[in-house]
């Protein structure tokens, strides 16, 4: 049974790792990242509704007089 030749494994694995590193770097360089991210201005947190401008009274059914 012939012996497995492992003399080229080191250079093969090393070149594969270097190639993967360069491919990854090229893929990452194509992404565009914001240079200075800033929060969006929060001008209006909640929508204006007509019933918020006037006072309303909510009656509980138990507090109403019996009918």
Buried (B, 14 or more C-beta within 10 A) or exposed (E): EEEEEEEEEEEEEEEEEEEEEEEEEEEEEEEEEEEEEEEEEEEEEEEEEEEEEEEEEEEEEEEEEEE
